């Protein structure tokens, strides 16, 4: 069967109608329906954003650094849920303080759409207690690790233990490859290299682990990516997929950089990397690639729901 490709014009004018105008400002509320251009209730597609961060980026002031401003911006683009990490987790040593503030900020200012993803740093003592509190005290659905800032690698002797314990608690694990382009790093910050290869064997040993890579492209070379796709259930965000139509080309196995296996659409979850990146840039990736309607809807929210469970 030939899959029909969906252009931006077709998507706008099809059965989803005006609700699919994702790249245009909207006043979508997760709590009540809106009217569509035809006068009926707006039941258009929503987006689950798996990669946003709260609080102050350490190296410059970002436009949507205030949580309420970020939430409003996300809602403009039909994002109805966002998985939120904390910029404080990069450099702070008081990890429980980081997680406590994140959970409270999501509760007070998140308008019901922010899911806090806590920080665990294997380089600091008592990481198991921090993991326990993420689950038992703060009721988080996942954790977010940023090894290049947190001074541990995936070959750390405790990393398999963390994956096992988090999986037993039902927590998803997000691993950040980069936070920004290496060429823009502050000269006093010497972020580390990160070896992602140990993740293959760890996930094979813990097959129920829910692991997602964020902003991963520069840390996962093609041969390793093929192993992760073939031998594990790892999920990927789209925040740093670059090049015209590249998302669709990766799904087809025809990336601009080289030839490689196709990546199943089920592995891709929408992630904006907001507020560091503009939300619009990742919304538009859905339209510049030759995606079918079903592929587009899967990346927007369906895959994230399956990955995390009922959200």
C-alpha positions in Angstrom: 0.0 0.0 0.0 1.3 3.4 -0.9 1.3 5.9 2.0 -0.1 9.3 1.0 2.3 12.1 1.9 0.8 15.1 3.6 1.9 18.6 2.7 1.4 21.6 4.9 -1.5 22.8 2.7 -3.2 19.4 2.7 -2.8 19.1 6.5 -4.3 22.5 7.1 -7.3 21.9 4.8 -7.9 18.2 5.6 -10.1 16.6 8.3 -8.2 18.3 11.1 -9.0 21.7 9.6 -7.9 24.9 11.3 -7.0 23.0 14.4 -3.8 21.9 12.6 -2.4 25.4 12.3 0.4 24.5 14.6 2.8 27.2 13.6 0.4 30.0 14.1 -0.6 31.5 17.4 -3.6 29.8 19.0 -5.4 30.1 22.3 -5.6 26.4 23.0 -6.6 25.5 26.6 -6.1 22.0 27.9 -9.2 22.5 30.1 -11.9 23.5 27.6 -12.6 23.0 23.9 -12.4 25.9 21.4 -14.3 26.6 18.3 -12.9 25.7 14.9 -13.1 27.7 11.8 -16.3 25.8 10.9 -18.0 26.7 14.2 -17.7 23.4 15.9 -15.6 22.3 18.8 -11.9 22.4 18.2 -10.7 18.8 18.6 -7.5 19.3 16.7 -4.1 17.6 17.4 -2.1 18.4 20.5 1.6 18.2 21.1 3.5 16.7 24.0 6.8 18.5 24.3 9.4 16.1 25.9 12.2 18.6 26.2 11.8 21.9 28.0 13.7 23.5 30.9 12.8 25.8 33.7 14.6 28.6 35.6 17.7 30.5 34.5 20.1 29.3 31.8 23.5 30.0 33.5 25.1 31.9 30.6 22.6 34.4 29.2 19.0 35.5 29.8 16.5 33.7 27.6 13.3 35.3 26.4 10.9 32.8 27.9 12.9 32.1 31.1 9.9 32.9 33.3 7.7 29.7 33.7 4.4 31.4 33.0 5.7 33.1 29.9 7.1 29.7 28.7 3.8 28.0 29.4 1.9 30.7 27.5 4.3 30.3 24.5 3.9 26.5 24.5 0.1 26.8 24.5 0.3 29.1 21.5 1.6 26.2 19.5 -0.9 23.6 20.8 1.5 22.0 23.3 -0.7 20.7 26.0 1.9 18.9 28.1 5.6 19.5 28.5 8.3 17.4 30.3 10.3 19.9 32.2 13.9 19.6 33.5 15.8 22.3 35.4 18.7 24.3 34.3 19.8 24.4 37.9 20.6 20.6 37.6 23.6 21.4 35.4 25.8 23.0 37.9 24.2 22.9 41.4 25.4 20.5 44.0 22.3 20.5 46.2 20.3 18.1 44.0 17.4 17.7 46.3 17.0 21.5 46.4 17.0 21.5 42.6 14.3 18.9 42.5 12.2 20.5 45.2 12.1 23.8 43.4 11.3 22.2 40.1 8.4 20.2 41.5 7.0 23.3 43.2 7.4 25.5 40.2 5.6 23.0 38.0 2.8 22.8 40.6 2.4 26.5 41.1 3.1 28.0 37.7 2.7 25.1 35.2 -1.1 25.5 34.8 -1.4 21.7 34.8 0.7 21.1 31.7 4.2 20.7 33.1 5.5 17.3 34.2 8.7 17.7 36.3 11.7 15.5 35.4 14.1 15.5 38.3 17.9 15.5 38.3 20.1 12.7 39.6 23.9 13.2 39.5 26.0 10.1 40.0 29.1 12.3 40.6 27.6 13.5 44.0 27.1 11.4 47.1 23.7 10.0 48.0 22.3 9.9 44.5 20.0 6.9 45.5 18.3 9.2 48.0 17.8 11.8 45.4 16.3 9.2 43.0 14.0 7.9 45.8 12.7 11.4 46.5 12.0 12.1 42.8 9.7 9.1 42.9 8.3 9.0 46.4 8.3 12.6 47.6 7.9 14.6 44.4 5.8 12.1 42.4 7.9 12.6 39.2 7.4 10.5 36.1 11.0 10.6 35.1 14.5 11.9 35.6 16.8 13.9 33.3 20.6 13.4 33.2 23.2 15.7 31.6 26.5 13.9 31.9 28.6 16.4 30.0 27.9 19.0 32.8 27.4 16.6 35.7 30.9 15.0 35.4 30.0 11.4 35.0 29.8 9.1 32.0 27.6 6.3 31.0 30.4 3.9 31.9 30.2 5.0 35.5 30.0 1.9 37.7 26.7 3.0 39.3 24.9 3.9 36.0 23.5 0.3 35.4 22.3 0.4 39.0 20.6 3.8 38.4 18.8 2.4 35.3 17.6 -0.7 37.2 16.3 1.3 40.2 14.6 4.0 38.1 13.0 1.3 35.9 11.8 -0.6 39.0 10.2 2.7 40.2 8.5 3.2 36.8 10.6 6.3 36.0 11.6 7.3 32.5 15.2 8.3 32.0 16.2 11.1 29.7 19.8 11.5 28.8 20.9 14.9 27.3 23.7 14.9 24.7 24.2 18.6 24.5 22.6 21.8 25.8 24.0 24.1 23.2 26.4 24.1 20.2 29.9 23.5 21.5 31.1 26.6 19.6 29.0 28.8 21.9 30.2 27.4 25.2 31.5 29.9 27.7 35.3 29.6 27.6 35.6 28.8 31.3 33.2 25.9 30.9 35.0 22.8 29.6 32.1 20.3 29.1 33.1 16.7 28.9 32.9 14.2 26.1 30.2 11.5 26.6 30.4 7.9 25.5 26.9 6.7 24.8 28.0 3.2 23.7 27.5 1.6 27.2 23.8 2.3 26.9 23.4 -0.5 24.4 24.3 -3.3 26.8 22.7 -1.7 29.8 19.3 -1.4 28.0 19.6 -5.0 26.8 20.2 -6.1 30.4 17.2 -4.0 31.6 14.8 -4.4 28.6 11.9 -2.6 30.4 13.9 0.6 30.8 12.3 3.7 29.2 15.2 5.7 27.9 15.1 8.8 25.7 18.0 10.7 24.2 17.6 14.5 24.0 19.7 16.8 21.8 21.6 13.7 20.9 22.8 14.1 17.3 26.4 15.2 17.9 27.0 12.5 20.6 25.7 9.5 18.7 27.4 8.6 15.5 25.7 6.6 12.8 27.0 3.1 13.6 26.1 3.5 17.3 22.7 4.9 16.4 22.1 1.8 14.2 22.9 -0.4 17.2 20.6 1.6 19.5 17.8 1.3 17.1 18.3 -2.4 16.3 19.1 -3.7 19.8 17.3 -1.4 22.2 14.0 0.5 22.6 15.6 3.9 23.0 13.5 6.9 22.0 14.9 10.1 20.4 13.7 13.7 20.5 13.7 15.9 17.4 15.2 19.1 18.9 18.5 19.1 17.0 17.5 17.3 13.8 18.7 19.8 11.2 18.5 20.1 7.4 15.6 20.5 5.1 13.2 17.5 5.4 15.8 15.7 7.6 13.2 14.2 10.0 11.4 12.5 7.1 14.7 11.5 5.5 15.8 9.8 8.8 12.5 7.9 8.8 13.1 6.8 5.2 16.7 6.0 5.8 18.0 8.7 3.5 19.7 11.3 5.7 21.6 14.1 4.0 24.9 13.1 5.8 25.2 9.5 4.7 23.3 6.3 3.9 22.0 4.3 6.9 19.1 2.2 8.1 15.7 3.8 8.4 14.7 4.9 12.0 11.1 3.8 12.8 8.8 6.8 13.3 7.8 5.3 16.6 11.2 6.2 18.0 10.8 10.0 17.5 9.2 12.2 20.2 8.6 15.9 19.8 11.0 18.0 21.8 11.6 21.7 21.4 14.5 22.4 23.8 12.6 25.5 24.8 13.3 28.1 26.0 16.9 27.8 24.6 15.5 27.1 21.1 12.4 28.8 19.7 9.4 26.5 19.8 8.5 27.3 16.2 11.6 25.8 14.8 10.6 22.3 15.9 7.0 22.7 15.0 8.0 23.6 11.5 10.1 20.4 11.2 6.8 18.5 11.1 5.8 20.3 7.9 9.1 20.5 6.0 9.4 16.7 6.0 7.4 14.4 3.7 5.4 12.8 6.6 2.1 11.1 6.4 -0.7 12.4 8.7 -0.3 9.3 10.9 3.4 9.8 11.2 3.0 13.5 12.1 0.4 12.7 14.8 2.6 10.0 16.2 5.6 12.3 16.6 3.4 15.1 18.0 2.0 13.1 20.9 1.2 9.5 20.2 4.7 8.2 20.7 5.2 10.1 23.9 2.0 8.7 25.4 3.1 5.2 24.7 6.6 5.9 26.0 5.5 7.3 29.3 2.3 5.4 29.7 -0.9 7.2 30.6 -0.1 11.0 30.6 
